[in-house]
Amino acid sequence: MTIYARITGTGSYLPEKILSNADMEKIVDTTDQWIRERTGIEQRHIAAEDEFTSDLATAAAKNAMDMAGKTSNDIDLIIVATTTPDQIFPSTACLVQQKLDIHGCTAFDVQAVCTGFVYALGIADNFIKAGTAKCALVIGAETLSRILDWNDRTTCVLFGDGAGAAIVEASDEPGILSSHLHADGSYGDLLNVPYGVSNGLNHVLSGEAHITMKGNEVFKMAVNTLGRIVDETLEANNMSKKDINWLVPHQANIRIINATAKKLSMSTDHVVVTVNKHGNTSAASVPLALDTAVRDGRIKKGETVMLEAFGGGFTWGSALLKM
């Protein structure tokens, strides 16, 4: 019998604190109108000082487990996609494992920035199809507010904190139809945090390790690359644009989202948009949007959903789902 991997539950979590565009006007030289027109963002959530990526991830995981009817004893694989781990080590996945009282199963982090959840979903899919896992917990979680330069108006208005999760189970029915993962490190200087543990640790310790971005170049690359991944995904599944019921894109910028929808000839009514309420939450972006649309009843069982994302690295990827 062929083994498939299928999403059986989704969950998300957003920190309580909300930073509106009006609040941003008091922090940097910007305006609500400027932010809305160029990005579509109205507000973002910011983690409390004592709230960490593993806390957000654990809360989202519990919600996904509840929807799927799973307990800690059912989980045999944990993958956390994050750019902002709690610690250098242990991995955030191991910290989440401990908080969920899960013991012994495989647990590790994935770092593909905004494409992280799509990467993690592809990895879980392969674990399950290989028979080495039966019930995976896949999480995207970020506290990006910790690596923002709050004096840089071109970046600090864009990002927010949050977490999204999915339970992925072995099934005799197709669920994850395909995943397509790519990267090209030659564009790394266009979107990055230039310092880390083995390169510029003094900058990290002094709080100077911030997101830097060449916005126009990133925008052009994202639109072109996501257009290609749409074609690749459809071709791999012998599908046409009309076969896709829902697009769940990475929530970076409303203009990029609209350009991808246009590539699919898809009405915006069938595109899940949360960037206005969440901002760009990197690896948490896609699972947050997916959970939002599942819980409000837009995405229904049996429908075909395309996830796609683009992030620093550059990384990009897609996953095609039968819900």
N, C-alpha and C positions, 0 to 999 in steps of 0.2 A: 504494500500500500504506500502511495506517495504521501509524504509528510509535508504539510504546509504550515506557515506561520500566520497567525491572525491576531489582530488587535481586538481584545475582548473588554477592555476598560480603559478609560482616560481620566486624567485628573489634573488639577492645576492649583497654584497658590500664588497670591500676590500680597506683598507687604501692605500693612495698613496705611502707611504714610503716602499721601498723594502730593506730587509737585505739579501744579498747573503751569500753563504758559505764563499766566499772570505772576506766579511766583518766580518764574525764570527771569521775568523782566526786572525783578528786584536784585537778581544775582549778577547778571551780565547785561551788556548793551544789546538787547534784542527786543522783539515785539511779538505779541501773540499772532498778529497777522503774518509776519515774516515766517514764523515757524509753521503755521498752518498751510500757507500757500506753497511752501517748498517741500514740506515733509508729510503733511496731513496729521501731525501729532498735536494733540490737545493737552495731554497730561501723561505722567509716568509715575510708577510706584518706586519708592525708595526704602530699602531695608533699614531697620532700626540698628543702632550701634551694636546691640548685643544679638543681632540676627545674622546668621551666616548662610552661605550657599547650601550647606548640608541641611540646615533647618528648613529652608524653602523647599529643597528637594524631598525631604522626608514628608512634609505636609502634602505636597502634590502626589507623592507615591501612595500615601494612605487613601487619598480620594480615588485614585485609579484602582487600588486594590478593593475598595468598597464597591465600586461600580462592577468590577469583575467577579465579586464574591470570593476573593482570595484572602488567605491568611499568610502570616510569615512562614508557615510551614510549607506553603505551596511554591515559594519563589526559589528557583535554582540558578538564577543568573541576574546580576545587577550591573547595568552599564549607566554611568552618569556622564553626559556630555557637558563640559563646562570649560570656560576660559578663566574663571575666577574661583579656583579651589580654596577651601578653608586653609589648608596647610600645604607645604611642599610634599610631605607625606605624613600619615597614610593618605591614600586616595580619598576623594570625597565619597566615592562609592562604598569604601570600607566604613567611613563614618556613618553613612546612611544605613548600611547593613547593621551596624551596632545599634543605632537608634530605633530600628525596626525589629530588633531582637531576632535577627536572622543569623544563622551560624553555618559556616562551612562551604557555602556555595561560591562560585566564581564571582568576583566583584572587581571592577576596574573603571578608570576614567578614559574618556576619549576627548581629544583636543582638536577640533576642526572649526572652532569659533562659531560663526552663525549657522554653518552647515552641520554642526555637531550632532543634533538630534537625528538628522537624516542618516548620517554616518552610523550612529549607534543603532538605529533601527535596521540598517542593512547588515550590521554585524550580528545582531540578535536573530535576524532572519536566517543567516547562515548557520548559527549555532543550532537552531531548532531543526532546520532541514537536515543537518548532519546527525541529528539524534543525540547531541550532547547536552541539550537543555530542553525542557518541556514548558517552562513558565518563566518568562523573562520580565524583569522590571526595567524599563528603559526611560531614562529621565534626562531632560535638559534643564539646567538650573544656572542662574547667574546673579551675582551682585556687582554689576558693572559700575555702579555708583562709586565703588572703591578705587576704580582706575580711571576716573575722569578728571580732567583739569577743569575745575569749575570757573576758571577765568577764560577758557577758550569757548567762545560762543558758537563756533562752527561744529563742535562735538558734544558739549555738555547738554545741549537741548535735545539730543537725539536718543539717548539711551536710558534704560530703566532696569529695574530688578524684578525677578519673578522665576517661576518654575512650572514646568509641565511634565506630565508622565504618561506612560502607556503600559498596560499589561499585554504582553505578546505571548500567545500560547500555541502549542502544537495543535493542528487541526487536520481533519480529512477534507476540509473545504478550503479552496484558495482564499487567501487573505492579502498578504503582501505579494502582489503579482510580480513586481520587479523593483530593484533599486539600482541607481546609477550614480557612482561616486567618482569625483575628479578633483585634481589639484594641480596648480602650477606655481611653484615657489618663486619663479622669476618676477612675480608682481608683488612680492612681499613688502616692498618699501612704500606701497601706496596706502596700505591700511595695516597698522601694527601698534604694538607697545614695544618701543625699541630697547627696553632693558629687561633683564631677568636675573636669575640666580648666578649663572656663570658668565654673564655679560652685563656689567654695570650694576652689580649688587648695591653699590653705594647709592646709586640713584633710586633703587627700590626702597632702601632703608630710609632715605630722606624724603620719600613720598613723591618722587618725580617720575615714576613709571606710569605714564598716562597714554590713553588712546590717541594716536595721531592719524590723520586721514587726509588724503588729497581727493576731496569730494567729487569734483567733476570727472576725474579719471575713473574713480570707482563706479560712479553712476553709469558711465558709458560701458564699462566692462560688464557690469551686472546685467544690464538690459540685453546686451548681445549674447552673453553666456547663458542666461536663463532661457532665451529664445531657442538656443541650440539644444538645451537639455529637454525642453518640451518635445522637440522633433525626435530626439533620440529615444525618449520614453515611449512615445506613441508608436514609433517604428518597431521597437523591440516587442511590443505587445500586439502588433497588427491591428492597431486601433486608429480611429480618426478622431478629430477634435470633438465631434458631436457625442462621442462615447463617454466623455468625461462629465460627470455630474457636478463636481465641486473642485475648485482650486483652493488649496490652503498654502499660500506662499509665505516665505520669510517676511516678517513685518519690519522692514527697514525704512521704506519711503513709499508714500502712496503713488508717486509717479512711476516707480519701478514696478509696483504691483499692477498698475493699470496697463503698463506696456506689456507685461507678461500675459495678462488677461486678453489683451488685443491679439497677441500672437496665437492664442487658443481660440480666437473668435468667440470668446465667452462673455456673456452679459455679466456686469458687475454684481448682479443679483445672486450669482453663483460663485462669487469669490468671497472668501472669508477675510474680513478686514478687522483687525484689532489694534493696528498701529496708532489709531487716534487715542485709545485709552491706555495703551501699554508702552508706547515708544518702541524702540529696538531693544529687545531683551536677548539678543544673540541666540545661544543654543536653546533658550527657553521659548523663543518666538513661535516656532512652528507647533510644538505640542500645546502651548497656551491657546493658540488660535483653533487648533483641532478640538481641544476639549470644550472651548466656548461654543463651537457650532454643533458638537454632539449633544451637549447638555441643553441647548436651547431648541433642539429638535430639528434644526436645519438639515444636518447630515443624518441620513437614515440607513438602517441595515439594508444591505444589498446594493447600495450606491457605489459608484466608482469615484475615487478621490485621488487627486494628484497633489503630493507635497513637493515643494521645491525650495531651495535655499542657496544663498551665495554669501561667502564670508572671507575674512582675511586669510591670507595664505598664498594666493587665493585658493579657496576651496569652493566647490559647488556640487550640487547633487539633487536627485529627485527620488521619490518612492511613489509607486502606484499601488493603491489599496482598493480592495473590495471589502466594504464595511459589513 
